[in-house]
Amino acid sequence: MLRKALNRSLLNSISNRVGGFKVSQPFSNLIFNKSISNLNFNNNYSFQLNRYSTESNSAAKLNTNLDDEIPPETNLALGEDPIEETEKVVGIADKHQFQAETQKLLHIVAESLYTEREVFIRELVSNASDAIEKARHMQLTNQQIMNDDVPFEIRIGTDEDKKTLIIQDTGVGMNKEELIRNLGRIGYSGSGDFIKKLGENPDKASIIGQFGVGFYSCFMVGHTIKVYSKSAAPGSTGYLWESDGSGSYTISEADGVSRGTKIVIHLKPNSYEYAKKATVETVIKKYSNFVGFPIVLNGTPVNTIRPLWTLSKSSITEEEHKQFYQFISKSYDTPTYRIHFSTDTPLSIRSLFYIPSQHVEKYGMGRMEPGVALFSRKVMIQQKAKGLLPEWMRFVRGVVDSEDIPLNLSREHLQDNGLIQRISAVLVKRILKHLQDESKRDPSRFETFMNEFGGFFKEGVITDFKWKDEISKLLRFESTAELPPTEDLKPRTTTTLEEYVSRMKPEQTHIYYITVPSKSVALTSPYYEPFKAKGIEVFMLYNTLDDFVFSNIGHFGDKKIVSVESKEAEEFLAANQEKQTDTLDQAEVSAFLQWVSDAVGNKIAMAKTTSRAISQPAIVVDHESATFRRMMKMMDPSKQHDIPKQQVEFNMNHPIILKLNQARQSNPTVAKLAAEQIVDNALITAGLYEDSREMVPRLNQLLEQVLNK
Ligand SMILES: Nc1ncnc2c1ncn2[C@@H]1O[C@H](COP(=O)(O)OP(=O)(O)OP(=O)(O)O)[C@@H](O)[C@H]1O
């Protein structure tokens, strides 16, 4: 319980030192790596008045001032090319009622399925990508498609004046029956059907749609939705599907419709922001940056970075990695390590992780948020996915894509928590393994990395029982051993538990550490002295956290990790020390111990002779850790934390003790003062003494006695 409470409190204190800091970077400096060649911009802005019957379409009436505006005759440059609604309806529109359940569901989708309205862009872009994927599949399977010289791409146009957003693709398109089947019924997914037909064909992994609801998300932001579509099958007719989402839709034939689908959203007043290029660009980059086809927004390519996690390692350049890392992490540094990992068993996972070169928590910027985004089929599901990696791995940046992840309808949540835990276990294991390899491959680089990120791993040891043993293999600490330089002759200051064990003396059963404020204190400590004499290496821990880390690790393999101040250390020394010849006889020793116990009764619980070969007169043993004491004080500063009585061992051959033994009879007043001081000195050495001010009157008394001699 106490350990748990301490760990919690310690972590809070760590978190206060660390925290969430975001660095934003303009995306504009990213270079489009995939050439978007042969962009087919349609600058022919012929516009005809809508001859389509609108008697039942109140929304369309409402919007006539927007629709009937004739766009100015323009000769637009490529980069400014907006998409316009240039198609014209021919003949009379058929009116269709949505299926009964669709009407109700449509309301739910538009009002409450999604927490963020912006995701309608993700849904429509995903549909566009699916449509193009299907057209590509037709081509690959030698089916003819109409206008096969038209490039596969998604074009998006915003118009702040008309308050419209247009999303157009050059994909498979829909004929009249498909429009009715796909857009007249919620829950029917033409894409889902397509996947089923593909069977085991690997192309199915590129299809995003599965639920048959995404399209209707555009009613969250649009009061009228027009869908112009022309099937890619040669000789197809163009159609306009139109609805205000209130219960019916109309379908009419339309002229001027290109292969694929163009969706024109007439925005509701509360959604006018989606007529702004900047807003739309941000949303595309957030969710849809990695769909498999170029997205061109108002004439400018947007998705300029390739989804590196889906590509083979050898096809990616260093520069591309750097750009990708900076894009996903919104930072400017160069990552120290990267882990590109894919597996198909037991689950299909594609992942790419980067370990940054620095972190901001050390500047007291607050706790960082998780840095790994969860994708499903290249579409972003959760940007800062919690649970994919443990909390302490929040410094890792990257992407995990798994088509096996069961999503809920809105794609905002994952349905199977157990599955995420399984994915997480695979990923953590892989990252730790990679870091272990790196630590062997280039130890000095790894040491630099650990100097920066070691705190996170220590947090992991304390909070993540499952991985503590694996993490402990990576940790490095200073030790009293003289470490050989690295292979490239760089000096080394820290060592691993594994290396320590390889240097252990044959008689040594435990791993020893000492918690001290500095190396010089460690080297002069009476606790270290007997270990030094026996040539036994001791880890030197300089901060509170490390003491916790070691006590949480507990064991490394079959070796117990103990403090040099512990009972185990005491027992080891007692069993492995040459017997010293005592100057005093047993009766005298007993009398002295009795006297000192009485003289310093308020501080001594038990007085013993020491078996440690120390050069100091007394030592406190088997006491509570000074670190734990400090933690307890931090947790409850209002309480007075008195030092409990201690077990004190005396070096009965030490000249001070021998003199004290004489003085206890010849000069009992001075002897008592000296005994008190000797015990206080031992408490100081153990790090237990709290305020040395209370010692000053006694020291003055002692000085007086010495000077009066
Ligand atoms: N741009 C498009 N081009 C061609 N067909 C489309 C297009 N948009 C939608 N469709 C068809 O309409 C169907 C329904 O689309 P909707 O977005 O509602 O669901 P979905 O994409 O199948 O699944 P999900 O809800 O998981 O996104 C699609 O499966 C597809 O057959």
The ligand as a Tripos MOL2 file, in Angstrom:
@<TRIPOS>MOLECULE
LIG
   31    33     1     0     0
SMALL
NO_CHARGES

@<TRIPOS>ATOM
      1 N1        -17.8410    9.0510  -54.1850 N.pl3     1 LIG1
      2 C1        -18.4580    7.8980  -54.3790 C.ar      1 LIG1
      3 N2        -18.3070    7.2290  -55.5330 N.ar      1 LIG1
      4 C2        -18.9170    6.0490  -55.7440 C.ar      1 LIG1
      5 N3        -19.6980    5.4480  -54.8570 N.ar      1 LIG1
      6 C3        -19.8920    6.0660  -53.6810 C.ar      1 LIG1
      7 C4        -19.2880    7.3170  -53.3790 C.ar      1 LIG1
      8 N4        -19.6860    7.6840  -52.1440 N.ar      1 LIG1
      9 C5        -20.4620    6.7040  -51.6760 C.ar      1 LIG1
     10 N5        -20.5990    5.7310  -52.5900 N.ar      1 LIG1
     11 C6        -21.3580    4.4760  -52.4490 C.3       1 LIG1
     12 O1        -22.2790    4.6650  -51.4110 O.3       1 LIG1
     13 C7        -22.1180    3.6660  -50.4450 C.3       1 LIG1
     14 C8        -22.5080    4.2190  -49.0920 C.3       1 LIG1
     15 O2        -21.5570    5.1790  -48.7090 O.3       1 LIG1
     16 P1        -21.3220    5.5040  -47.1840 P.3       1 LIG1
     17 O3        -20.2810    6.5030  -47.0860 O.co2     1 LIG1
     18 O4        -22.6230    5.8590  -46.5470 O.co2     1 LIG1
     19 O5        -20.8730    4.1290  -46.5620 O.3       1 LIG1
     20 P2        -19.5460    3.3100  -46.7750 P.3       1 LIG1
     21 O6        -18.4890    4.1810  -47.3370 O.co2     1 LIG1
     22 O7        -19.8950    2.0850  -47.5590 O.co2     1 LIG1
     23 O8        -19.2220    2.8560  -45.3230 O.3       1 LIG1
     24 P3        -18.7430    3.7270  -44.0820 P.3       1 LIG1
     25 O9        -19.9430    4.1730  -43.3530 O.co2     1 LIG1
     26 O10       -17.9330    2.7580  -43.3080 O.co2     1 LIG1
     27 O11       -17.9450    4.8570  -44.6290 O.co2     1 LIG1
     28 C9        -20.6890    3.2550  -50.5590 C.3       1 LIG1
     29 O12       -20.4730    1.9660  -50.0420 O.3       1 LIG1
     30 C10       -20.4540    3.3370  -52.0420 C.3       1 LIG1
     31 O13       -20.9010    2.1730  -52.6670 O.3       1 LIG1
@<TRIPOS>BOND
     1     1     2 1
     2     2     3 ar
     3     2     7 ar
     4     3     4 ar
     5     4     5 ar
     6     5     6 ar
     7     6     7 ar
     8     6    10 ar
     9     7     8 ar
    10     8     9 ar
    11     9    10 ar
    12    10    11 1
    13    11    12 1
    14    11    30 1
    15    12    13 1
    16    13    14 1
    17    13    28 1
    18    14    15 1
    19    15    16 1
    20    16    17 2
    21    16    18 1
    22    16    19 1
    23    19    20 1
    24    20    21 2
    25    20    22 1
    26    20    23 1
    27    23    24 1
    28    24    25 2
    29    24    26 1
    30    24    27 1
    31    28    29 1
    32    28    30 1
    33    30    31 1
@<TRIPOS>SUBSTRUCTURE
     1 LIG1         1 GROUP 0 **** ****
